[in-house]
Amino acid sequence: MNDLEINIIPCLNDNYAYIISFENQALVIDPSESLPIIKFIEKNNLNLKYILNTHHHFDHVGGNLDLKKKYNASVIGSKKDKNRIPGIDLLLSENEEFIFDGYIFKVIEVPGHTLGHIAFYLESKKAVFTGDTIFSLGCGKLFEGTSKQMWDSICKIRALPRDTQIYCGHEYTLNNALFTQSIKNDNKIEKKIKEVEGLRKNNLPSIPTTVSEEIKLNLFFQADNNKIKSLFSNNKITSEETFALIRSAKDSY
């Protein structure tokens, strides 16, 4: 029997959509535009059954209606985004599951970037699709949520098994790595920068990353680390306050 395949589809300038297929059945996560998705679906003779959205921003849902019309696909997203995701059919909440040909996608609510943001956790493939909540070496800007909400969301992803692969919404790794280097330079981050530069030079994605890699390198994952706290404040501060200071530094980087 063939196994489930995860295909990275570059969209727009730096977005990633993900087409997940099993035999000739497929779903897509966060199609910012329809054309790259249609090209892949047609080239591989797939039947697009579902469209999954992590949040309502246009660069994650822009292809929804075209794809729904062309393939009669069902749109799945957060119950909290029922009025903001185009064409939404199935509304899901924390810990609810969506099943695709026997493969279970569990919903993890991860507000912060937006209030209705969710991640899709595919435990059987050790994969999580985080949209704009977690990036490689970074996290999303706080457009709607609070620092506490985002820190709590990061902790949810950080608590997943360390070999879980993280598939995020954008190719931001190099910029995030350079920001990290500006705060805390060491051999690990220098090695990461060289690795990502090599991948991007060959037009290859730096995604997926892993929970383990982010625990080691992502400053936002380390906001409860006293050594990281000391880089941002001389006073005793909470993990949430540290996260807010890191986010502010990144926003102005």
C-alpha positions in Angstrom: 0.0 0.0 0.0 1.2 3.5 -0.8 1.9 5.8 2.1 0.6 9.3 2.6 2.7 11.9 0.7 3.3 15.5 1.8 4.1 17.9 -1.0 5.4 21.4 -0.5 3.8 23.9 -3.0 5.4 27.3 -3.2 2.9 30.1 -3.7 3.0 33.9 -4.1 6.3 35.3 -3.0 7.2 33.2 0.0 4.1 31.2 1.0 3.9 27.5 1.2 0.7 25.4 0.6 0.8 21.7 1.3 -0.9 19.0 -0.9 -1.3 15.8 1.0 -2.2 12.8 -1.1 -3.0 9.1 -0.5 -3.2 7.1 -3.7 -5.2 9.4 -6.0 -7.0 11.3 -3.2 -5.7 14.7 -2.0 -6.3 17.6 0.3 -4.6 21.0 0.3 -3.6 23.1 3.3 -3.6 26.9 3.1 -3.9 27.5 -0.7 -3.0 31.2 -1.0 -3.7 31.0 -4.8 -5.3 28.3 -7.0 -3.0 28.0 -10.0 0.0 26.2 -8.4 -2.4 23.8 -6.7 -4.3 23.1 -10.0 -1.1 22.5 -11.8 0.1 19.9 -9.3 -3.3 18.2 -9.0 -3.7 17.9 -12.8 -0.1 16.8 -13.4 -0.4 14.0 -10.8 -4.0 13.0 -11.7 -5.3 13.6 -8.2 -8.8 14.1 -6.9 -8.8 17.2 -4.6 -11.4 16.4 -1.9 -10.7 18.9 0.9 -9.2 22.4 1.5 -7.9 23.0 5.1 -7.2 26.5 6.4 -5.2 27.3 9.4 -6.6 30.9 9.6 -8.5 33.5 7.6 -5.7 35.7 6.1 -5.9 36.1 2.3 -2.5 34.6 1.7 -3.8 31.3 3.2 -7.3 31.2 1.7 -7.0 33.1 -1.6 -7.4 29.9 -3.6 -10.4 28.5 -1.7 -13.2 29.5 -3.9 -11.6 28.7 -7.3 -10.5 25.2 -6.0 -13.9 24.5 -4.4 -15.7 25.4 -7.6 -13.4 23.4 -9.8 -13.1 20.3 -7.7 -16.2 20.5 -5.5 -13.9 20.2 -2.6 -15.0 20.8 1.0 -13.4 23.7 3.0 -12.4 23.0 6.6 -11.4 25.5 9.2 -11.9 26.9 12.7 -15.3 27.4 14.1 -14.1 30.8 15.3 -13.4 31.7 11.7 -16.8 30.6 10.3 -17.5 34.1 9.0 -14.0 34.8 7.7 -12.9 31.8 5.7 -14.3 31.8 2.1 -16.5 28.8 1.3 -16.1 27.1 4.7 -18.2 23.9 5.2 -16.8 22.1 8.2 -16.2 24.0 11.5 -13.7 22.5 13.9 -12.6 23.3 17.5 -9.8 22.3 19.9 -9.1 18.5 20.0 -11.7 17.7 17.3 -10.6 15.5 14.5 -10.8 15.4 10.7 -10.2 12.0 9.0 -8.8 11.7 5.5 -8.8 8.2 4.2 -8.1 6.8 7.6 -5.5 9.4 8.5 -6.5 11.5 11.5 -5.8 15.3 11.6 -6.3 16.7 15.1 -7.1 20.3 15.6 -4.9 22.3 18.0 -6.2 25.9 18.7 -3.2 28.2 18.6 -4.4 31.8 18.8 -2.1 34.8 18.8 -1.4 35.6 15.1 -5.2 35.6 14.7 -7.8 34.7 17.3 -9.2 31.8 15.3 -5.8 30.3 14.3 -5.6 26.5 14.4 -2.9 23.9 13.6 -3.5 20.5 12.1 -1.6 17.7 13.8 -1.1 14.5 11.9 0.3 12.2 14.6 0.7 9.1 12.4 3.1 11.0 10.1 4.7 12.9 13.0 3.7 16.2 11.3 2.0 19.4 12.3 0.9 22.2 10.0 1.2 25.5 11.9 0.3 28.2 9.4 1.6 31.5 10.7 1.8 30.5 14.4 5.2 28.8 14.3 7.9 29.5 11.7 11.3 27.9 11.5 13.2 30.0 14.1 10.3 32.3 14.5 6.6 32.9 15.2 3.8 35.0 13.7 3.1 38.6 14.4 0.4 39.4 16.9 -2.3 40.8 14.7 -5.3 39.9 16.8 -4.1 37.9 19.9 -2.1 38.7 23.0 1.4 37.8 24.0 -0.1 35.3 26.6 -2.2 33.6 23.9 0.8 33.3 21.6 3.1 32.0 24.3 0.5 29.4 25.3 0.2 28.4 21.7 3.9 28.0 21.3 4.0 25.8 24.4 1.3 23.6 22.9 3.5 23.0 19.8 6.6 22.7 21.9 5.0 19.9 23.9 4.6 17.7 20.8 7.0 14.8 20.4 10.4 16.2 19.5 10.7 14.4 16.2 7.4 16.0 15.0 8.0 17.8 11.7 6.7 21.4 11.5 5.3 22.6 8.2 4.7 26.3 8.4 3.2 28.9 6.1 6.2 30.9 4.9 9.8 30.7 3.9 11.1 33.1 6.6 14.0 30.9 8.0 17.0 32.9 6.9 15.6 36.2 8.2 14.6 34.6 11.4 18.1 33.0 11.7 19.8 36.4 11.2 17.6 37.9 13.8 18.5 35.2 16.2 22.2 35.7 15.5 21.8 39.4 16.3 20.6 38.5 19.8 22.5 35.3 20.6 25.3 34.3 18.3 26.8 30.8 18.6 28.1 28.0 16.4 24.6 26.4 16.2 23.0 29.4 14.6 26.0 30.1 12.4 25.7 26.5 11.1 22.0 27.0 10.6 22.5 30.2 8.5 25.0 28.4 6.2 22.6 25.5 5.8 19.6 27.7 4.9 21.7 29.9 2.6 22.7 26.7 0.7 19.2 25.5 0.4 17.8 28.8 -0.8 20.6 29.3 -3.3 19.4 26.1 -4.9 15.7 27.3 -4.6 15.0 24.5 -2.1 12.7 25.0 1.0 14.1 25.2 4.5 10.9 23.5 5.6 10.1 21.2 7.4 11.8 21.9 10.7 11.2 19.9 13.8 10.1 20.5 17.3 13.6 19.4 18.5 15.3 21.9 16.2 13.0 24.7 17.3 13.6 23.9 21.0 17.4 24.3 20.3 17.3 27.4 18.1 14.0 29.3 18.2 14.2 32.2 20.7 10.4 32.2 21.0 10.5 28.6 22.2 13.0 29.7 24.8 11.2 32.5 26.5 11.1 30.5 29.8 14.9 30.0 29.7 16.6 32.2 32.3 19.6 32.7 30.1 17.4 34.1 27.3 15.5 36.2 29.8 18.7 37.8 30.9 19.4 38.9 27.3 16.2 41.0 27.4 15.9 42.3 31.0 18.0 42.7 34.1 14.9 42.1 36.2 13.0 39.0 37.0 10.3 38.7 34.4 7.8 36.1 33.4 8.1 33.9 30.4 5.2 35.7 28.8 6.9 39.1 29.4 10.1 37.6 27.9 8.2 36.4 24.8 6.7 39.9 24.4 10.2 41.5 24.5 11.5 39.0 21.9 8.4 39.7 19.7 9.0 43.4 20.0 12.6 43.1 19.1 11.8 41.0 16.0 9.1 43.4 14.9 11.6 46.2 14.8 14.5 44.1 13.4 
